[in-house]
Every structure is written in structure tokens, then in C-alpha cells.
Amino acid sequence: MGNLVGIDLGTTFSVISILDNLGRPELIPIDSERITPSVVYFGTDNVLVGKGAKNKLTDVDEAYRVIKNAKRDMGTSKVYTIDGNEYTPVQISSFILKKIISEASEYKGQIDEAVITVPSHFNENERNDTINAGKLAGIDVKYIINEPTAATLYFSSLNPIAGNVLVYDLGGGTFDVTIARVSSNDVEVITSVGDKHLGGTDFDKCILRIFEQRYHDKFGVNLIDNGNEEEFLNKAEELKRNLSNPKHDSQIIKLKGHAGNIETTITLKEYESSISQYIVKTELLIDSALQEAGYTYSDINHILLVGGSTRTPLVSKTLKRMFNKDPLKVLNPDEAVSLGASIYAGLKADKNKLTVAQANSINKLKLQEVCNDYYGTIYLNYNESMGLVERRNFIMLDKNTQLPCSNKHIFETVHDGQTSIRCAVTQSKSEEKDPQFVEVIWEGHLEGLPPNRPAGQPIEITFSYDQNQLMHCSYKDVNSGKELEVNLHPQESENLALQKEILNSILIE
């Protein structure tokens, strides 16, 4: 295969993997490290990505030039401004991808195709932004795959497990819980739910608040002053890692502030108490996933821990209490998603590009994905009881429907002489009928319909969602054959070529 890799583009760290010649997933080190900080620093004449960029966070004079956690802003209009230059989350992600692809190419040869993972709860806009970040970085993102699904693929390839598996994926910035049915080498996803603002970075902030309280109690003033917050967040992250080690139940920390210095002890119990609100949120999301799947706690045969933040002891203790069984731990939970993505890349690769050993290692694996959300369209409905016409959201595809799937429905024109149809594609986490509570991910118009027709002309709408989690929609006037087709695949923006040119002109280190 050689040139098709699996990438975990994470909130706090990113990882890249490839299948070796024997078909085993292999992590590719970047800057001699197995995982790379998803951090970008904009200097006056260069751009740093990874460890070097993260180190700049502790420099008070340079920290404002650093951008981190861009993944949380994917799918939004967020803009970061450095020295008067504006950067989007897509562009920041492209810098990270450019860096890891460039270094991986030196290690493994030319890489121009990739599978990139995304949280299962990412909507279409967030998924499209991820793919466009790859395009901007100069790579062809052949497929995307949900992070918990990729991790399950990797784990099941190594361990002969069977039954219902709950994947608890707690990373640096996002949380997913996925329920899958595993039989031999078959992975069948049942449902997924998640939260893109729940992860290890939130734990760091909880520890930071402990620091601030201790310092204020001692000196009566604030610890954070003159842009030094990142310095203490780094200390908080270090403390979190130390307290996640079973050998430590407390940690001494030195805090140097403008009013003086203190040395204080923070216990594991204090740390876990500070983050308990977030752990409770994961419990509630587990309950939601079980309800969607129609399962009870006793129906879960295995619990799989994925993501670096699952090292926090409270996670395992909570799951043991909920399910009355110990969770399964991946050797390196930070790496499982990327390694699984490389397996998926092998499954999707041109078989002529695989070695015999690669083909033999993965040909027994099968994956069945589902719709991540509800997809619908907006129509006008006559409410007889109120005597008015109201806008409603009609669900075309249900969440958790096995892929590929398709649905067709006939609507009717509303007005006499109607020559155009307003078309919309919606996405929602629940079966919501009110348009104000759904996200419109595409809008357009079917125009040029025959004039002088009475109302009630049939309009056929078809939604199809394929195995690669890409949507195709069509709006068709049945009588005239006039049709509007929409592929909700990422479209290259008009200035993408210019953005690529700019990116290629920047020295990335």
C-alpha cells in the first residue's frame, strides 16, 4: 500500500500510522515522538508545529502567537488573528497535517492519500472541514472514519473478543461513546453519542482552578497575571499525568506568582473531585447510548477505553461501578484510533496496491457503520386546527440506520403557478420536527418548473447515505423531470488554490 495512511487529527495530539508490509498497523514517529501536539506557532519568519510550538506556550511574550485546540472550532466561522493575519480552524489543521505528512513521507516514502478520523458526533460541516484541511495540506482524503470505530477495528484485530462492546473514547478535547457488536472479525456499529467540549483540556482547567484558589488563599491576589495562564495550564497537565499514575496518590506542586511563591500538595481525591462533573456527563451520555441501542448495562460484554484521558483513575472506577466489570485497556490509548484508521485504509485500498501479506491480514475484517444523525428536509404543512401553513422538518434518514441507506418521499407544490422549490437538508441529534431546532447544512432552489400549473404537483425527494458517510440528495419535479442533485461532499473553495500556494510558501518546522 505504502502511500495511504491513517491519521488521528486530535484536539491536543495527532498521530499517523500505516500498514507495514506484513499488514500490521505501524505508528510513524514525528520529531522522534509517537504523538505530536496539535499546536501551531506563528513566528515572524516561520511556523512551528508540534512540540516546538507547544513549548512556546510557556513564553509569556510568545504565547499569543500560538494556536491550540483548533479541532473544537471545526465547522464554525471562528477566526484566529496573528500579526494582522487571519487563520481559520481548517487552515490551522492543514498546518498540522502538512507537518506530519511531510515527516512521514521522509520516513515511509511519498504519501498523498489518507484516512482521517473524526469524533462520531461531528456533523457534516465539521467532517467537511476535516477533509478540506487535508486537501489544503495537499493530500487526498480518501475516507473518514469515526474515532471509536477505528479504535474498535484495531482492538478487535488484536484480541478475539465477541459480544456487545462499549467504546469509551475520552481524548484531549472530545468525548464519544459508541456501542458496537463484535463477532470474530466483524464490527457492527449500533449507535454513537458524544460531546465535542469534554476532554482532558477541561480536566486541566479544573486543576488550574485549584491552583488559583490555593494561591488566593495564601496571598489574597490572583495567580494568573499578564498572560501567564498557559504556564500554569502546563503545570496542571503535568500534575494530571502524574496523578493518573497508579504509583501516585498525591503530588507536590510549586507555584511561582507575582505576589510570591508557594509549595502545596494536591491529592488524587482532590483532583478527581474537581473533575467529577465531567465524568458525570460521560455517564449521562452512556445512558443515552444504551437507550438508543435498546440495551441495559448487563447487555454490555466488554468496555474498551480509548483516548489519553482514560488514564485518569476515576474513569475506570466509574465504569466498574456502572457495569460491574473492569474495562479493557488498550496498551497505548492515545494511538489506537490512528492505528485503527490505518487498518481501515487497508480495507479501502486498491487491492492491487496491497502485498499478499497485507491482504491476508485484513481480508477477514468487516465493518458495518450507521447514520450518525437524523437527516431531513424542510417542507410546508397545513395545520387544519390552526388554519395556517407552518414550516416543518421531515426526517428522511433515521439515526443509527445501517449504511448504505436510502429513502424516497413525495411532497407537493403549495401554490398555483409555482415555478421554484426551496430545498434544504437538515441534520439533528434527535427526531426533531421543528425547523428552529435543527441545523440546515445545505440550501438551494429547484428552479425552472413549468408555469401555469395548479398546486399539488408531485415533487420526489431522495436521500442516500453511502458506506463512506457521504450524502447524496435529489429534488425532482415528477411530471416535468426537472431535477436538482446535490452531493454533500466537500467542495473546494474558490480560493483553495491560493491557500495552497500560500501554505507551500511557508516554512513549517
N, C-alpha and C positions, 0 to 999 in steps of 0.2 A: 504494500500500500504506500508507504513512505511519505506521501505529501498530504495526507488527510489526518488531522489531529483532533483531539477533544480538548476543549478549553472551558474551565470553570472561571468565568468572569465575575469574581466575587466583590462584595461590598468593601471588605477590608483586605483580602488577599486573593490573588488569582493564580491558577495552576494550569499547566499544559501537559498533555500526555499523548502517547502514540502507541500503536501496537508494534511490538518488536517482530522480528522475522519468524518467531515461533507462535505468534498470535497472543502473546501475553501483554497486558497493558503496562506501559513503562512511562514513568514520570520523567519529564525533561527539565533538568535544573536550569534556573535563570539566575545569573550572578552568583553561581555556585550554591544557590539555595533552592530547596524543593518547592517553596511557595514564595510568591512575590507580592509585596504590599501594593494594593491598588491605590497608589498615591502618585500625584504628579506635581512637580515643582517647576515653575516657570522662572528661569534666571534671565538675566539681561541678554545673554547670547546663546543660551542652550536650554534644553528641557531635560530634567531628571525624572525617571520613572522607577518606582520600586523602593528599595532600601535607602538609596541616597536621598530620594525625595522625602521619605518619612523622617530621616534624620534632621532635615531642615525644620521640622515642626517644633523642635526644641530651641531653635534660634529665634528669639523674640523679634529681631529685625527682619527675618526672612519668612516667618510663618505665614504672613499674609499672601505670599506667593504660592502657597501650597493648597492643592485641592484634593480632598479625600471624600469617600462615601458617595461618589457620583451616581452609583447604581441606584440609590434611593430616589434620585431625581429623574430617572429614565421615564420617558413618556410624558414629561411635563415641559413647560416653557421656561424652566429655570435657566438663568444665565449667570456665569461667574465672570467677574471683571478683574483682570490683572494688567496693570500698567496701561489702562485705557482700552485694552483688547478684550473682547467678549468671547467666551467659550461656552458651549452647550454641554450637557451630560454626554451626548453622543460623541462629541469631539474629545472630551476627556477620556472616555472609554476607548476611543480609537488610538490615543497615545499609548495607553496600557497594552492594547492588543498589538500595536506596531512594535513595541519593545519586546514582548515575549515571543512574537513570531520571528522577529529578526534574529534573536539569540538562538531560538530553537532551530532555525534554518542553518545556522553555523554548526550546530551540533548534529543535526539529522539530514541536512540537505534541504533543498528548496521546498518551502511549504506555501501553498497558495489556496488550500481548501481547509475548512474547519467545521466541526460541530461545536456549537456554543450552548452551554446550559443556561437556563433561566429558572427563577422560582416558579413553582406551579401556579401561584396566584397572579403572576404577571398577566396584564391584559394585552390586547392586540397592539396597542400603541407602544407599550413597553417592550414587547417582543420585536416589533418592527425597528425600534430604536437600537436594540441589541444587534440585529442583523445589519443595519445601516452603519453601525460603528465598525463592524467587520469590513464592510465594503469600503469605508473611508480609509481603513488601515491597509487596504489593498489585498484582502483575502476574500475568497468566495465562501460565504457561509452557506454550506450545502443544506444543513438542517439545524434545527434547535431541538432540545430535549429538556424536559423538566428535571430539575436537580435531584429531587428524591427518587425519581425513576432511574436516573443514571446510576445513583448510588446503589439501588436495589439490583440493577444489572450486574454491577461489579461484585457485590457481595454474593449474589446467587451463583456467579461464575466460579467462585472460590469455595463455597460452602453448600453442601447438599441439604438445603432447608426446604421445607414444604409446609403449606398452610397459609393462613392469613397473616401478613406481615404489616405492622405499623411502622412507618419510617418517620422518625422524629428528627427533623433537619433544622438545627439551630446554628446559624452562621454568625458572622460578624454584624450583619445588618438586617437579615431577614429570617423568618421562620416559616417552615412548611411542615404539615403533617399529611402524609399520604398513606392510604391503605391499599395494599396490593395482594393479590392471590398468587402465590408462587407454587408451581408444581414442576418438579425436576428442573428443567432449564427454561420453563415458560414463566413469564412475568406478565400478569394481567392487572392493570391499574383499575381500582374500583372508584376511588374518589380522592380529591386533594383539597385542602383549605390552607390558608396562610395569612401572614401579616408582614408587609414589607418594612415596617418600622418596629421590629422586635428582634434584638440580637445582642451580641457581645458588646457593641458600642454603647448600648443602653446600660449594660452592667457597669462599664467603665464610668459612666456619668453618675451612677449610684454611689460608687466608691468615692468619686470626686466630692460628692456632697458630704460624705463622712469626713473627708479631709477638711473641707471648708468649715464644718461645724466644730471640729477639734481645734482648728486654728482660731476661729472666732471666740471659742470658749476661753482660750489662753490669752489672746491679745485684744479681743474686742473689736477687731477690724477684719476686713475680708482678705482671704488668701489670694484670690485672683485679682491681679492688678497689672495694667499696662501690657495686655496681650500675652500673658504667660500661662493661659489656660492649657495649651497643648502640652506644656512641660509636665503639668500635674496629671493630665489625662494619660500620658505615657507612664507615669508612676502608677496610676490606677490600673492600667492594663498589665503592668508587671506584677502588681500585687495580686490581681485576679488570677494570673497564670500560676503564681506561687501557691495561692490558697486552693487551686484546683489540683495540686499535687497531694496525693494521699498522705505523704510524709509530713505535711504542714497543717496545723490547726490554728496557727496564728502567725502574724508577720509584723516585725518592727519596721516602721517607715519614718524617714526623716523628711520633714517639710521645711524648706527654706523660703521664707516670705520677707516682704519689705519691712515688717514690724519686728522680725526676729525669727529664730529657728526653734522647732520643737521636734521631739522624738516620741512617737506614740505607737501603741500596739493595737492592731486590728485583728479580731478573731474571725475564724471561718463562720461562726454563728452570726456575727455582726454583718459580715458580707452577705450571707445567704438571706438574712432578714431584710436587707436593703433591696434585694432583687426579687423578693417573693411575689411582688405584684406582677412582674413579667412572667414568672413561672406559672402563676395562676391563669394568666392569659393563654399560655400554651395548653393548660388543662381544659379551658373552655373550648379552644379550637379542636382539641382531641375529641371532646364530646360532640362537637358539630360534625366532625368527620365520621364518627361512629353512627350518628343519627342518619347522615346522608347515605351511608353504606347499608343501613339496616342491621348493624351489628351491636353486640354488647361487649363489655370488657372481656368476658370469658371466651368470645369468639376469636380473639387475637391470640395467635400461636407464638409469634415472635415480635420483639420490639427492636428495631435497628436504630442505633444512634449515629447520626451524621452531622458534620459541622464541628468546628473547633470549640464552640461554646458549650457543647455537650460534655466537655471535660469537667464543667462545674459540678461538684458532687451532688448538689441539690437536685439536679436533673434526674440522675439515676435513682435517688431516694424517692423522688416524687412518682416516677414511673413504677417503681417497685411497689409503692403503696397503692397506686391505682389499679395495677394489673396483677399484683401478687406474683410477679416473676421478674427476674433480673433481665435488663435489656442486653442485647448483643452489641458489642463494641467493635467497630472497625479499628484495625491497628493504627491507622492514621486518618482520623475522621475528616481532617482538612483536605485530604487528597482523593477520597472515594468518589466524589462527584466527577472530577476530571477523568479519573481512570475509567469510570463507567461510560463517560462520553466517548472515550477512545474505542471502547468496545462497540458502542452504537455506530461510530464512524465505520468500523469494520463491517457491521451488519448492512450498512447502507452503501458501502463502497462497490465500485465496479469489480465484479468477481475476477475479472481478468488481471486486475492490479494486485490481487492477493497472492501470497505464496500458498503452497499446498498446506503448510503447517498453520498459517493464519486462517485459511478457510475451514480447516478441520476443527480449529479451536472454537470457532464461533458459530458454525453452521447448525448447531443444536439449540442455540439460543433463540427464543421468540419473545417478542414484546407486543402487548396489546394496550394502546393508550385510549384515553377517553377525552371528550369535550371538557375543557377546564371551566367553562362558564355557560350561562344561558345566552343564546344569540337570538335576536328578534328583529322586527321591523315595526315602524310606526304607521298606524292607519287611523282613519276617521270612523267613529262608531256613533250611530244614532241611539241616544238614550231616550227611550219612549216615556219612561216615568217622569223625566225632567223636561222632555220636549226640546232637546238640544243635541247638537253634534259635538262629540268630545274626542280628543286625541287619546289613543290607547297604544300600548306596546303589545304586539302579538309575538309570542315565543315560537320561533321556528325550529330551534335545536335545543334540546334539554341538556343541562349539565350532566356529566357522567355517562353520556351516550357513547358507546364504543365507536372508535374510528376505523374505517371511514364511515361517514353517515351523511344522509341527505334527506331533505323534506321539501315538499311542494304544497302550495296553498293558493287557492283562487280568491282574489279580492275583486271589488267592483269600483268603477269610477263613481264619483259622487255627484258631479254636476253635468247638466246638459251642455253639449259642445265642448267638453273638457279635452284639451289638446296636449296636456302635460301631466306627469305624475311626479310628485316629490317623493324621492326614495331615501331610505335611511336604514343603516344597520346598527343595531344596538347590542350592548354587552352588559351583563349584570351577574351578580353573585347569587341572586335569588330569582324566583319566578315572578318578577315584578311586572305588573300591568300598567302602572302609572309612568308615563314617559319622563317625568321630572326626577325619577329615582333610578334611571338607567343612564348609561354612558353611550352617547352616539359616537361611534367610531368611524363612520363614513356617511356622507350625504351627497346626493346628486339628483338629477332630473332626467326622466324619460320623456323626451320632447318629440314633437312632430307627429302626434297622434291624429288620425283623420278627424276633421271638423264636422260639425253638424250632426253629431250622434247623441242620442239620449243618454242619460245617466244609466248606470248599471252594466257598463261594458266590462267583460271579464279581463282581469289582469293577473297573470300567473307569476308567482314569485317562488323561486327555488334557491335554497341554501344548501351548499355542500361543504363538508369539512373533511380534509383528507388525512392520511396517516402521518403526514409531516406537519400537522397542525396549521394548515393554510386554508383560508376560507375562499370559496367562490360563490358569488351571488348573481342571480339574473332576475330582471324585471321585464316581463313580456306582455305586450298587448295581444291577446289571443287572436282576435279577429283580423288584425292587420299584419301580425307577425313582427311589428316593430319591437326591438329588444335592446335593453341596456345591460351589459355584462360587466361585472366588477370582480377583479381578483384582489383580495385584500392581502396582497403580498407587498413587501416593502418596495416602494418606488424610489428610484434615485432622484434626489432633488436636482433642480436646475444648476445649482452651484456646487454639486458634488465634485465635479472635475477640478474646479478651482480649489476647493477644500483639500482635495488630494494633493494638488500641486503645492499648496502652502505647507501641508503636513510633511511632504517629502523634502521640502527645503529646510526644515527644522532639524537641527542636530539633537537626536534623542539618545540619552545615555542612561 
